[in-house]
Structures are given as structure tokens and as C-alpha cells.
């Protein structure tokens, strides 16, 4: 080989090596810049936006998108899209579902410099501004946790293999950082939720009577056994002047602090009505109107409210969509208290029917929440009203507190190993035999 030709080959080889070294230096510089920018942060929004801005600069793209992927049960994935536009005022682009599906299956880079002509994505309706697209996977332990995509190469027809390599390197170095930040935020969110539930449970328990009132001629027991999650069971026993006893038990929809605050509003409303000696139907009508005006449309309350004349034993009551209380006579006859109307807070104005029953000596009234009858066992069988009736008949001769405990034991025995999913609340009111 002639000397000039050998010299040309050596020169070409050196130039290739210099390009490779410059490229490596550039890539290391980009990685160092990115590591410095996101290394100490646990804010996923900041991290994602920083990664996108560095990627746009590294491959000279107009826009970038990171789509975080969560696998959830029967669904292949759920996307949490966070975007950063490189051109001010330009419409933000996003990664099509077909592209995300391809990335989920293949888990490798995808370069499309003429996306509309690519046979793999013929059905995709591309945004008119998309000229070129480069996607790379975010992988953590070989699992796809996200997709990093950039759109439209600046000043050029399309992306090249160097761009693909740089973006892949950035993605490989960023994936774990993004995932760590996301898990940290989930943990912090869970802690906030747990603290809110703790505060809500504390508020709700403080609203419930610590002990039933002592009323001559009557034996009263009331208790609520909370589930692990915060429910909205509420009960109250309010002694009125002139020998009246207001009895109420309800279930507030929802959980957390909002449910606790709704319970507090309900308690204030009911107690005001009870002390004013409003009839059960008037009490529910007024409470319904106040709740409708002050709560969100999807919030409501089921409530039984009754006023017992402790002298005569007459119980005037009305039921706003709550489980029907049971009255067991001294002869063992069970009656369901059915009169009433809609749940509270569902519509602005509604009427409630009022019923009257008499508690004779030896009779027993049991008001309960749906946590009693809806309790299920491992075969998904509910405890049900019929089982409750049998327990009441069998324990009718015992004290109110013993009846309450018998119901709880029966419910827990039925549920066995199944977890308690709702609060269990009972009010047992017995008229003592003369």
C-alpha cells in the first residue's frame, strides 16, 4: 500500500477516535449535569421537569414528555403524564396509547422520523405538528416504569442513532431516581392519609356519648366498635325536659375528616332540634335542608330518630333511609319500624312520615348500623337481619349491655377470620318490667 494511502487511513482512524472521544465527553458532561441537578431532590415534579429540559438540550428537540406507568391489577397500565414544552406557546404533545403499548411490550428505544408512514402505527392519528419522535424506556429491574419521549428535532429532518444513544443513557440513569421520588411521594401521601384518618377517628369518638344516660324505668346500652378504616357511624341519647328521651343512630357517607366534620354538623343540628322538642318528622326535615345546603351533592346521611315518652312508653319516630330498628315486645313479637323517608342531604326538600309504637314493660328496642347485618364471612355470606332477630329473641331476658355483647359476639363469630369492614354500632333500650 502506498504511503499516502496509509497516511489517509491513519488520519481517518484518528478522526473517528476523536469523534468518539468528543461524543463520550459530551455524554459524560450531560450525565454529570443531570446528576448534579436531580441528585439531592425527592420532588418527582422537579426531577421529571429537569430530566426533560436536559434531554431537550442534549438532542436538540422541541418538546419532551415523560409518561410514568403504573401496573394496576386487571389493567395493563395507568399513565401519569408529566410534560415540558420546549417551544413557548406551542401546543403540548403527548405519547399515543399505541406507542405506550409498543414500549410496554418491547421495552426498547423507538425512533420514528416519518411516523405517518410507519406500518406498525397505521391506525394512530398523529398530531399535525409531530414530524419526528424518539422514545426510550425507563426501566427499573427490567420493569417498565415510564417512557421518555422527545418530539421534532430542531433544525434537522429527524433524530439519529447518536440522539437515540444519548437519550437511552439519560433514561437508564434517570429511571431509578424517578421511581425513588415517586415511591417517596406515595409514602408521604400515605402518611398524610393515615394521620387524617387518626384525627377523624378521634373526632368521631369524642362526639359519641361516653355512657348512656340513666333513665328511671329503662335499661340502656349503646356502643360502637370501629373498623380499622374510619366509618361514619353516629349515635346519640339526649334527655329532654319533661320526661323525653331522644334516640338517634345514623351513618354518615364517606371517610376521613370530611365525614367527621359532617358528623359534627349533624350532631349539632340534631341536638338543637331535640332540645327544642321538635317532632321526629320536623327534625328530619330541618336537618335534611341544612345538610343539603351545606354539603357536597354526593354526601348524605342515613338516620333513625325517635323521641320516647318515658312515662307512657310511646315512641314517636321517623327513619331517613336507615336500617329499620327492631322492637321486641314482652311476648316475643318482633316489629320493624318502617315509617320515614329519604336519606338526609339527597334532595333539598322532602317530607318524612312519622310512626308511633308503644314500649310496654319487658319490651326492647334495638337500633343498629349496617355494619351488623352486612358483616360477611369468608364465603361472602352476610350476617343478615334474620340472624340478628334470632340473637335478640334468645337474649331478650338479659340486660341491655348483655344483649349488645351477644349481638357483637354473634357478628364476630359469623365473620370469623374475615376482616371487619365497617363500624358496628348498637343502641339497646329496654323497658324494665314493673
C-alpha positions as CSV (number, residue, x, y, z in Angstrom):
1,X,0.0,0.0,0.0
2,X,1.3,3.4,-0.9
3,X,2.4,5.6,1.9
4,X,-0.1,8.4,1.2
5,X,-3.0,5.9,1.3
6,X,-1.7,4.5,4.7
7,X,-1.5,8.0,6.0
8,X,-5.0,8.8,4.9
9,X,-6.3,5.7,6.7
10,X,-4.5,6.6,9.9
11,X,-5.9,10.1,9.7
12,X,-9.4,8.8,9.2
13,X,-8.9,6.4,12.1
14,X,-7.7,9.3,14.4
15,X,-10.6,11.5,13.3
16,X,-13.1,8.6,14.2
17,X,-11.4,8.2,17.5
18,X,-11.6,11.9,18.2
19,X,-15.3,12.0,17.3
20,X,-15.9,9.0,19.6
21,X,-14.0,10.7,22.5
22,X,-15.8,14.0,21.9
23,X,-19.1,12.2,22.0
24,X,-18.1,10.3,25.2
25,X,-17.0,13.6,26.8
26,X,-20.3,15.2,25.7
27,X,-22.3,12.3,27.1
28,X,-20.4,12.3,30.4
29,X,-21.0,16.1,30.6
30,X,-24.7,15.7,30.1
31,X,-24.9,12.9,32.7
32,X,-22.9,14.9,35.2
33,X,-25.1,18.0,34.6
34,X,-28.2,15.8,35.1
35,X,-26.8,14.1,38.2
36,X,-26.0,17.5,39.8
37,X,-29.5,18.8,39.1
38,X,-31.5,15.9,40.4
39,X,-29.3,14.0,42.8
40,X,-30.5,15.6,46.1
41,X,-34.1,16.0,45.2
42,X,-37.1,13.9,46.1
43,X,-39.7,16.1,44.4
44,X,-40.8,14.0,41.4
45,X,-42.2,17.0,39.5
46,X,-38.9,18.8,39.8
47,X,-36.9,15.7,38.8
48,X,-39.1,15.0,35.8
49,X,-39.1,18.5,34.5
50,X,-35.3,18.7,35.0
51,X,-34.7,15.5,33.1
52,X,-36.9,16.7,30.2
53,X,-35.1,20.0,30.0
54,X,-31.7,18.4,29.9
55,X,-32.9,15.9,27.3
56,X,-34.3,18.6,25.0
57,X,-30.9,20.4,25.2
58,X,-28.9,17.2,24.6
59,X,-30.7,16.0,21.5
60,X,-32.0,19.5,20.3
61,X,-35.7,18.5,20.4
62,X,-38.7,20.9,20.5
63,X,-40.7,19.1,23.2
64,X,-40.3,16.3,25.7
65,X,-42.7,14.1,27.7
66,X,-42.2,11.6,30.5
67,X,-45.1,9.2,31.0
68,X,-44.9,7.3,34.2
69,X,-46.5,3.8,34.1
70,X,-48.3,2.1,37.0
71,X,-49.4,-1.5,36.6
72,X,-52.7,-2.0,38.4
73,X,-54.4,-5.4,38.7
74,X,-56.6,-6.2,35.7
75,X,-55.4,-3.1,33.8
76,X,-52.2,-3.2,31.7
77,X,-51.1,0.2,32.9
78,X,-52.2,3.6,34.1
79,X,-50.3,6.6,32.8
80,X,-49.4,9.7,34.8
81,X,-48.3,12.2,32.1
82,X,-45.9,15.0,33.1
83,X,-44.9,17.2,30.2
84,X,-42.5,20.0,29.4
85,X,-42.7,22.0,26.2
86,X,-39.6,23.3,24.6
87,X,-41.3,25.9,22.5
88,X,-43.3,28.6,24.3
89,X,-46.9,28.9,23.2
90,X,-46.8,25.6,21.2
91,X,-49.5,23.0,22.0
92,X,-48.2,20.3,24.3
93,X,-47.7,16.9,22.6
94,X,-48.3,13.6,24.3
95,X,-47.3,10.0,23.6
96,X,-50.1,8.0,21.8
97,X,-51.5,4.9,23.6
98,X,-50.3,2.7,20.7
99,X,-46.8,3.9,21.3
100,X,-47.0,3.3,25.0
101,X,-48.4,-0.2,24.3
102,X,-45.5,-0.9,22.0
103,X,-43.0,0.3,24.6
104,X,-44.7,-1.8,27.2
105,X,-44.2,-5.0,25.1
106,X,-40.8,-4.3,23.6
107,X,-39.0,-2.2,26.2
108,X,-36.5,-0.8,23.8
109,X,-35.9,2.5,22.0
110,X,-38.2,3.6,19.2
111,X,-37.1,6.1,16.5
112,X,-39.7,7.5,14.1
113,X,-38.6,10.1,11.7
114,X,-41.7,9.6,9.5
115,X,-44.3,8.3,11.9
116,X,-47.3,8.6,9.5
117,X,-45.7,6.1,7.1
118,X,-44.7,3.5,9.7
119,X,-46.8,0.4,9.2
120,X,-46.7,-0.5,12.9
121,X,-48.8,2.5,13.8
122,X,-51.1,2.9,10.8
123,X,-54.2,3.5,13.0
124,X,-52.6,6.3,15.0
125,X,-54.0,9.8,14.4
126,X,-50.9,11.9,14.8
127,X,-50.9,15.5,15.8
128,X,-50.2,17.6,12.7
129,X,-47.2,19.2,14.4
130,X,-45.4,15.9,15.0
131,X,-42.6,15.5,12.5
132,X,-40.3,13.1,14.3
133,X,-40.4,11.1,17.5
134,X,-37.8,9.3,19.7
135,X,-38.9,7.2,22.7
136,X,-36.8,5.3,25.2
137,X,-37.9,3.2,28.1
138,X,-37.4,3.9,31.8
139,X,-36.5,0.5,33.3
140,X,-36.2,-0.5,36.9
141,X,-35.1,-4.1,37.4
142,X,-36.2,-4.8,33.9
143,X,-39.7,-3.5,34.6
144,X,-41.1,-0.6,32.5
145,X,-41.8,2.3,34.9
146,X,-42.1,5.0,32.3
147,X,-41.4,6.3,28.8
148,X,-39.2,9.2,27.9
149,X,-40.1,10.7,24.5
150,X,-38.9,13.7,22.6
151,X,-40.6,15.3,19.5
152,X,-39.3,17.1,16.5
153,X,-35.5,17.6,16.0
154,X,-34.6,21.3,15.8
155,X,-33.0,22.4,12.5
156,X,-32.9,18.9,11.1
157,X,-35.1,16.4,9.3
158,X,-35.0,13.9,12.2
159,X,-33.3,12.2,15.1
160,X,-30.3,9.9,14.6
161,X,-28.6,7.0,16.3
162,X,-26.4,9.3,18.4
163,X,-29.6,11.0,19.7
164,X,-31.0,7.6,20.5
165,X,-27.9,6.5,22.4
166,X,-27.7,9.8,24.4
167,X,-31.4,9.6,25.3
168,X,-31.1,5.9,26.3
169,X,-28.2,6.7,28.6
170,X,-30.1,9.6,30.2
171,X,-33.1,7.3,30.7
172,X,-31.1,4.5,32.2
173,X,-29.5,6.9,34.7
174,X,-32.8,8.6,35.5
175,X,-35.2,5.7,35.9
176,X,-34.3,4.7,39.4
177,X,-34.2,8.4,40.6
178,X,-37.7,9.0,39.2
179,X,-39.0,5.8,40.8
180,X,-37.5,6.6,44.2
181,X,-39.0,10.0,44.1
182,X,-42.4,8.6,43.2
183,X,-42.3,6.0,45.9
184,X,-41.2,8.6,48.4
185,X,-44.2,10.8,47.5
186,X,-46.6,7.8,47.8
187,X,-45.2,7.1,51.2
188,X,-45.7,10.7,52.3
189,X,-49.2,10.7,50.9
190,X,-50.0,7.5,52.8
191,X,-48.7,9.0,56.0
192,X,-50.9,12.1,55.5
193,X,-53.9,9.9,54.9
194,X,-53.2,7.8,58.0
195,X,-52.9,10.9,60.1
196,X,-56.1,12.3,58.7
197,X,-57.9,9.0,59.5
198,X,-56.5,9.1,63.0
199,X,-57.7,12.6,63.6
200,X,-61.1,11.8,62.0
201,X,-61.5,8.7,64.3
202,X,-60.6,10.8,67.3
203,X,-63.1,13.5,66.4
204,X,-65.8,10.9,65.8
205,X,-65.2,9.1,69.1
206,X,-65.4,12.3,71.0
207,X,-68.8,13.1,69.5
208,X,-70.3,9.8,70.8
209,X,-71.7,9.6,74.3
210,X,-69.2,8.2,76.8
211,X,-72.0,6.4,78.7
212,X,-75.8,6.1,78.2
213,X,-78.0,8.3,80.4
214,X,-79.7,6.9,83.5
215,X,-83.5,6.9,82.9
216,X,-85.8,5.5,85.6
217,X,-87.7,2.5,84.4
218,X,-85.3,1.8,81.5
219,X,-82.1,-0.2,80.9
220,X,-80.0,1.4,78.1
221,X,-76.8,0.3,76.4
222,X,-75.1,1.9,73.5
223,X,-71.7,1.2,71.9
224,X,-69.8,1.5,68.6
225,X,-67.0,-0.9,67.6
226,X,-65.0,0.8,64.9
227,X,-63.5,-1.0,61.9
228,X,-59.8,-0.4,61.0
229,X,-60.9,2.2,58.5
230,X,-62.8,5.2,59.5
231,X,-66.5,4.9,59.1
232,X,-69.2,7.3,59.8
233,X,-71.5,5.7,62.4
234,X,-73.1,8.2,64.8
235,X,-75.5,7.7,67.7
236,X,-76.8,9.9,70.5
237,X,-79.1,9.7,73.5
238,X,-80.5,13.1,74.6
239,X,-82.5,13.6,77.7
240,X,-85.3,16.1,77.3
241,X,-87.1,18.2,79.9
242,X,-90.4,16.7,80.9
243,X,-89.5,13.0,80.6
244,X,-88.5,12.7,77.0
245,X,-85.5,10.7,75.6
246,X,-84.3,11.4,72.0
247,X,-82.7,8.4,70.4
248,X,-80.8,8.6,67.1
249,X,-78.4,6.4,65.2
250,X,-77.1,7.1,61.7
251,X,-74.4,6.5,59.2
252,X,-72.5,9.4,57.5
253,X,-71.3,8.7,54.0
254,X,-67.6,8.9,53.2
255,X,-64.5,8.7,55.4
256,X,-61.8,10.9,56.8
257,X,-62.0,14.5,58.1
258,X,-64.9,15.5,55.8
259,X,-67.1,12.7,57.2
260,X,-66.1,13.6,60.8
261,X,-67.0,17.3,60.2
262,X,-70.3,16.2,58.6
263,X,-71.0,14.1,61.7
264,X,-70.2,17.1,63.9
265,X,-72.7,19.2,62.0
266,X,-75.3,16.5,62.2
267,X,-74.9,16.2,65.9
268,X,-75.2,19.9,66.5
269,X,-78.3,20.0,64.3
270,X,-80.0,17.0,66.0
271,X,-79.2,18.2,69.5
272,X,-80.6,21.6,68.8
273,X,-83.8,20.1,67.4
274,X,-84.0,17.6,70.3
275,X,-83.7,20.4,73.0
276,X,-86.4,22.4,71.1
277,X,-88.6,19.3,71.3
278,X,-89.2,19.3,67.6
279,X,-91.2,16.2,66.4
280,X,-89.2,13.5,64.6
281,X,-90.6,14.4,61.2
282,X,-89.8,18.1,61.7
283,X,-86.4,17.3,63.0
284,X,-85.5,15.3,59.9
285,X,-87.0,17.8,57.5
286,X,-85.0,20.6,59.1
287,X,-81.8,18.5,59.3
288,X,-82.2,17.4,55.7
289,X,-82.5,21.0,54.5
290,X,-79.4,22.1,56.4
291,X,-77.3,19.2,55.2
292,X,-78.3,19.7,51.6
293,X,-77.3,23.4,51.7
294,X,-74.0,22.8,53.4
295,X,-72.6,19.6,51.9
296,X,-71.5,18.3,48.5
297,X,-74.0,16.5,46.3
298,X,-72.5,13.1,46.9
299,X,-72.6,13.4,50.7
300,X,-75.6,12.1,52.6
301,X,-76.6,10.6,55.9
302,X,-78.9,7.8,56.9
303,X,-80.6,8.4,60.3
304,X,-83.2,6.9,62.6
305,X,-84.6,9.5,65.1
306,X,-87.1,8.8,67.8
307,X,-88.5,10.5,70.9
308,X,-89.5,8.3,73.7
309,X,-92.1,9.4,76.3
310,X,-90.5,7.7,79.3
311,X,-93.7,7.9,81.3
312,X,-96.1,6.3,78.8
313,X,-93.6,4.3,76.8
314,X,-94.8,5.9,73.5
315,X,-92.0,6.2,70.9
316,X,-92.6,8.6,68.1
317,X,-90.1,8.1,65.3
318,X,-89.1,8.7,61.7
319,X,-86.4,7.0,59.6
320,X,-84.3,8.7,57.0
321,X,-83.2,5.8,54.8
322,X,-81.6,3.9,57.7
323,X,-81.7,0.2,58.6
324,X,-85.1,-0.4,60.2
325,X,-84.8,-0.7,64.0
326,X,-86.4,-3.7,65.7
327,X,-88.9,-3.6,68.6
328,X,-89.3,-6.9,70.5
329,X,-92.4,-7.0,72.6
330,X,-92.7,-8.6,76.1
331,X,-94.4,-11.5,74.4
332,X,-91.6,-12.1,71.9
333,X,-93.2,-10.4,68.9
334,X,-90.7,-8.5,66.6
335,X,-91.8,-5.3,64.7
336,X,-89.7,-3.4,62.2
337,X,-90.0,0.4,62.5
338,X,-90.5,1.4,58.9
339,X,-92.0,4.9,58.7
340,X,-89.8,7.7,57.3
341,X,-88.4,8.9,54.0
342,X,-85.3,9.6,52.0
343,X,-81.7,9.8,53.3
344,X,-80.7,13.2,54.6
345,X,-79.0,15.6,52.2
346,X,-80.1,13.9,49.0
347,X,-82.7,16.5,47.9
348,X,-83.4,19.9,49.3
349,X,-86.9,19.4,50.4
350,X,-88.7,16.2,51.3
351,X,-91.3,15.1,53.8
352,X,-90.9,12.3,56.4
353,X,-93.6,10.1,57.7
354,X,-93.8,9.6,61.4
355,X,-94.8,6.4,63.2
356,X,-95.7,5.7,66.8
357,X,-95.2,2.4,68.8
358,X,-95.5,1.7,72.5
359,X,-92.8,0.2,74.6
360,X,-94.6,-1.9,77.2
361,X,-92.7,-3.2,80.3
362,X,-90.4,-6.0,79.2
363,X,-90.1,-4.8,75.6
364,X,-86.8,-4.0,73.9
365,X,-85.9,-1.5,71.1
366,X,-82.7,-2.2,69.1
367,X,-81.3,0.4,66.7
368,X,-78.3,-0.7,64.7
369,X,-76.0,0.2,61.9
370,X,-75.5,-1.7,58.7
371,X,-72.1,-2.9,60.0
372,X,-74.2,-5.5,61.9
373,X,-76.2,-7.0,59.1
374,X,-73.7,-6.5,56.3
375,X,-70.9,-8.3,58.1
376,X,-69.7,-11.2,55.9
377,X,-67.8,-14.4,56.4
378,X,-65.1,-16.0,54.2
379,X,-67.9,-17.3,51.9
380,X,-69.2,-13.7,51.4
381,X,-72.4,-14.5,53.3
382,X,-73.9,-11.6,55.2
383,X,-74.9,-11.9,58.9
384,X,-78.3,-10.5,57.9
385,X,-81.5,-9.4,59.7
386,X,-82.8,-12.9,60.4
387,X,-79.7,-13.9,62.4
388,X,-79.9,-10.6,64.3
389,X,-83.6,-11.4,65.2
390,X,-82.6,-14.8,66.5
391,X,-79.9,-13.3,68.7
392,X,-82.4,-10.7,70.1
393,X,-85.0,-13.3,70.9
394,X,-82.5,-15.7,72.5
395,X,-81.0,-12.9,74.7
396,X,-84.2,-11.0,75.4
397,X,-84.2,-11.8,79.1
398,X,-80.8,-10.4,79.7
399,X,-79.6,-6.8,80.4
400,X,-79.3,-4.3,77.6
401,X,-75.5,-4.5,77.9
402,X,-75.6,-8.3,77.7
403,X,-77.8,-8.1,74.6
404,X,-75.4,-5.7,73.0
405,X,-72.5,-8.0,73.7
406,X,-74.4,-11.0,72.4
407,X,-75.0,-9.3,69.1
408,X,-71.4,-8.4,68.8
409,X,-70.2,-11.9,69.6
410,X,-72.6,-13.4,67.1
411,X,-71.5,-11.0,64.4
412,X,-67.8,-11.7,65.1
413,X,-68.5,-15.4,65.3
414,X,-70.2,-15.3,61.9
415,X,-67.4,-13.2,60.3
416,X,-64.7,-15.5,61.9
417,X,-61.4,-14.7,60.1
418,X,-62.9,-12.2,57.7
419,X,-61.8,-8.6,58.4
420,X,-64.4,-6.2,59.9
421,X,-65.1,-3.8,57.0
422,X,-67.5,-1.3,58.7
423,X,-68.3,0.1,62.1
424,X,-70.7,-1.9,64.2
425,X,-73.0,0.3,66.3
426,X,-75.9,-0.6,68.5
427,X,-78.4,1.1,70.8
428,X,-80.4,-1.2,73.0
429,X,-83.2,0.2,75.0
430,X,-85.2,-2.0,77.4
431,X,-88.3,-1.0,79.4
432,X,-87.9,-2.6,82.8
433,X,-90.8,-4.8,84.0
434,X,-92.8,-3.3,86.8
